[in-house]
């Protein structure tokens, strides 16, 4: 059955062609194809890559030919928040399409099986779809001395990741933890946590950072892989450009107030009530690349800045150590300790006194040498 | 390595080091000046030294800058006077009354204050940049200034100009990634902090020493050696 094309599979479930095309349009939107589609980079035939190709048709064409995409979803040092976000994402068709039609064969939070049965299922899937499945990782991976802090079925996360990554066609790291280490990596990083791309070097890896990752970004990236069989265009940090191409600040609805210099000074002052800029309350929007301000959350209802909370910068590496959440971004990351300041003052004073003393000695010696014929003191 | 990592370094450890070097350097310079001593009065003073100090501050800082035409500096070289005045005004406004900068002070001192609206700061920053460039051009054009301008004078101008340019570009999101501009801004500021104690930019502190000493000398009205 797994070899059936997705369209055939959907048809057998009673999905009409009209409904199918509607889904294709949705998927095209989710994969960001309404923006300039990176068709040329996807290795598709030139006829599809030609300008003017309807993204929905591109998707329909792919779904008619391709079998379901097997996905293995591994969870390591995580809070299952990214999974929660996906299951609560308010586009049911999309979730249905991605979670059911794509066939998630192993997901620790979602599947009913448990224990060795579940592990056996994973191993069977890995063998059956070797080289074809997509590995989604949620949560950071403790390494080295700390590897023992996360084990599944008696094996360390590091070990399991390496094993599952070996046969994966591509890896999608969802959430800041899997992408960059996230909260487990925060100073002092007791478990020596790392992101996937710091451990696996020989596979195509996409990072979908966020805390949690925007569900549409994760499903959209999976959809892109399903449609094109290749990963979307990525930035330096391996994030899909279509979702991470612009900062929160670029798309912020409070941006005019930033330009006008109207800031909220506290969470309950006039500025806060009038929806002014949250820069002074520690907003990290200017340096944070994510789609919160455009895709938003809960079916486009709102996002943190809109609801009155400054951006924490959760899609950037080491955001947990990026200065106080409520401290303005222009402020230095930490202030020098009194001891360090005292030492600096002391060093300056000692050097100053030393220099003055040596100069005085030199001067006295010079005076003694030149006798009485001096007229200045 | 990506710019957000570099920015974390420039805003974090590097800024701390620069700040400590700045403090140590300024304390060193201050102690050196203080230990030079104060010259003794060798003849009775006819006037009051204190009065002289008060008068020089009143005239020099509060009255004369607003009636510049009576000043020699103004009538001899209005460009230096005006551009210098605008530059210092803009510098203080941007550093102390710009919102982003006030937050820096707040994080260091523990308290903040009201700031000017961003568009005004923005405008002042632009005018300040123009003033720095005008001063630089004047240094090239004026034959006397050109003769007495050495490498340190040019470096002073450049090191003050760079934070202004990067800050301006950063605020307006011009051409480059915000993180990159922010990093460059921090690097230039970090360097400026280290540079100030080593250069004549330390006049932000020692100006007041020379003013005081000159004021006292003027006020003495006595024969000085």
Interface residues (C-beta under 8 A of the other chain):
Chain A: X236 X237 X247 X249 X250 X258 X259 X260 X261 X262 X263 X279 X280 X286 X287 X316 X317 X318 X321 X322 X323 X327 X328 X329 X330 X331 X332 X333 X334 X335 X336 X340 X341 X343 X344 X345 X347 X348 X349 X351 X352 X353 X355 X356 X360 X375 X376 X377
Chain B: X2 X4 X5 X7 X8 X11 X12 X15 X16 X19 X20 X21 X23 X24 X25 X26 X27 X28 X29 X30 X31 X32 X35 X36 X39 X40 X99 X100 X101 X103 X104 X106 X107 X108 X116 X117 X118 X119 X120 X121 X173 X178 X179 X182 X225
